[in-house]
């Protein structure tokens, strides 16, 4: 799962206008994508999802700093991330 989440974060943060993405915003994007991906599997309990999201955030921290923090992002894109119903929606709709 880590490579997919990493690829999505890289793609989502490569946008033009807006402001430089903060570490907090990048962590929020990673958390949202990971949560949506893990929730697709009905065998995951909420506690398990939370633990796996934390694990994913730790594993991706170096890439998040390099590929996301400081890249341009808009408030519209962040609102879209927050309301997305799937990780694919984040990629397809939030960062175009």
Protein Blocks (a to p, Z undefined) as FASTA:
>chain_A
ZZmmmmmmmmmmmcfehcdddfklmmmmmmmmmmmmmmmpmkbcfklmmmmmmmmmmmmm
mmmmmmmgopacdfklmmmmmmpcbfklmmmmmmZZ
